[in-house]
Amino acid sequence: MVTFEDIKNVPLFAGLDEQALAALAPKLQLLRLPKGTFLYNQNTVEPTLYIIKEGVVRLTTGDTGKGAPQTVGILRSPEFLGELSLIDGQAPVTAAEVIKEAQIIVLRKPDFETFLEANPPAGYSIYLLLAKEICARLRKLNDEFIDMTKFVWEMSAKI
């Protein structure tokens, strides 16, 4: 069971008052997971938000052709994952594996939607923080794509 104390310092819930936090807490689960546990696999459909309270999670995708998945991200407390599937209900494009024993706060989409219906202002606050994080991640990807494109152009000019 997740308590008010477990979530009061989670950045994603920073805009929520005590009443909203108290209403949200029973909808959350706290998982204690050993190293090697998968939160989800690539293309698994169970729209869920995972908030890392403690530990480290590695995101991987596909097969590199060398028999091993490619690491695309390492997440630590207080980062979260699964936000896109929480919003759109689609399967994630990565797999998420615990690489250091972890405590993970879990919010499933049906529980989130029930909370939103009963607490619209709190839902707005959570969606706004989710949108800001998604924008930050997209901007980072855009910067990386631009850098990669510049590199390719520079290399092709030398050929």
C-alpha positions in Angstrom: 0.0 0.0 0.0 1.2 3.5 -0.9 0.9 6.2 1.7 0.7 10.0 1.6 4.3 10.0 2.8 5.4 7.8 -0.1 4.2 10.3 -2.7 4.3 13.8 -1.2 7.8 14.4 -2.5 7.3 12.9 -6.0 7.9 15.7 -8.5 5.1 14.5 -10.8 2.6 15.2 -7.9 4.1 18.5 -6.9 1.0 20.5 -7.9 -1.4 18.4 -5.8 -2.7 19.5 -2.4 -2.9 17.1 0.6 -6.5 16.2 -0.2 -5.7 15.2 -3.7 -2.6 13.2 -2.6 -4.7 11.4 0.0 -7.2 10.5 -2.8 -4.5 9.4 -5.1 -2.5 7.2 -2.7 -5.0 4.3 -2.5 -4.9 4.0 -6.3 -1.2 3.4 -6.3 0.9 0.3 -5.7 4.4 0.1 -4.4 6.5 -2.8 -5.9 9.8 -4.0 -4.5 11.7 -5.5 -7.3 15.0 -7.4 -7.5 17.6 -6.8 -10.2 16.7 -8.5 -13.5 12.9 -8.0 -13.1 11.2 -6.5 -16.2 8.5 -3.9 -15.5 7.3 -4.5 -19.1 8.5 -5.8 -22.4 8.5 -4.1 -25.8 5.1 -4.0 -27.3 3.3 -5.2 -24.1 0.0 -3.5 -23.7 -0.8 -2.6 -20.1 -1.0 1.2 -19.9 0.8 2.0 -16.7 2.9 4.8 -15.2 5.9 3.7 -13.2 7.6 6.1 -10.8 11.1 5.1 -9.6 11.2 5.7 -5.8 14.5 3.8 -5.4 16.8 1.9 -7.7 17.7 2.0 -11.4 15.8 1.0 -14.5 17.3 0.4 -18.0 15.2 1.0 -21.1 16.1 -1.2 -24.1 14.8 -1.6 -27.6 15.0 -4.1 -30.4 17.9 -6.4 -31.3 21.1 -4.7 -32.5 21.8 -7.7 -34.8 24.4 -8.8 -32.3 22.0 -10.8 -30.2 21.5 -8.1 -27.5 19.0 -5.3 -27.1 20.2 -1.7 -27.3 20.2 0.4 -24.2 18.3 3.6 -24.9 18.1 5.1 -21.4 18.9 4.7 -17.8 16.4 6.0 -15.3 16.7 6.7 -11.5 14.6 8.2 -8.8 12.5 10.3 -9.1 12.2 9.7 -12.8 9.2 8.0 -14.4 8.3 5.9 -17.4 5.2 4.6 -19.2 3.7 8.1 -19.4 2.9 7.7 -23.1 1.0 4.5 -22.6 -0.8 6.0 -19.7 -2.0 8.8 -21.9 -2.7 7.0 -25.2 -3.2 3.4 -24.2 -0.6 2.2 -26.7 2.1 -0.3 -26.1 5.6 1.0 -25.2 8.3 0.7 -27.8 10.9 -0.2 -25.2 11.4 -2.8 -22.5 12.1 -1.7 -19.0 14.4 -3.8 -16.7 15.4 -3.2 -13.1 19.2 -3.2 -13.0 19.5 -2.2 -9.4 17.0 -3.4 -6.8 14.1 -1.0 -6.9 11.0 0.4 -5.3 8.5 1.4 -8.0 5.2 3.3 -7.6 2.7 2.0 -10.1 -0.4 3.8 -11.4 -2.5 1.9 -13.9 -4.6 3.7 -16.5 -8.1 2.7 -15.2 -7.1 3.9 -11.7 -5.7 7.1 -13.1 -8.9 7.8 -15.1 -11.0 7.2 -12.0 -8.9 9.7 -10.1 -9.1 12.2 -12.9 -12.9 12.1 -13.0 -13.1 12.7 -9.2 -10.3 15.3 -9.1 -10.2 17.4 -12.3 -7.9 20.2 -11.0 -5.4 17.6 -9.7 -5.7 15.7 -13.1 -4.9 19.0 -14.9 -1.8 19.5 -12.7 -0.5 15.9 -13.4 -1.2 16.2 -17.2 0.6 19.6 -17.3 3.7 18.1 -15.6 3.6 15.0 -17.9 3.3 17.3 -20.9 6.4 19.3 -19.7 8.4 16.2 -19.3 7.4 14.8 -22.7 8.3 18.1 -24.3 11.7 18.1 -22.5 12.4 14.6 -23.8 11.3 15.4 -27.3 13.5 18.5 -27.4 16.5 16.4 -26.3 15.7 13.9 -29.1 15.4 16.7 -31.6 18.8 18.1 -30.5 20.4 14.6 -30.9 18.8 14.2 -34.3 20.1 17.6 -35.5 23.6 16.7 -34.2 23.4 13.3 -36.0 22.2 15.0 -39.2 25.0 17.5 -39.1 27.5 14.7 -38.6 26.2 12.8 -41.5 26.3 15.9 -43.8 29.9 16.6 -42.7 31.0 13.0 -43.4 29.3 12.9 -46.8 31.0 16.2 -47.8 34.4 14.5 -47.1 33.6 11.6 -49.4 
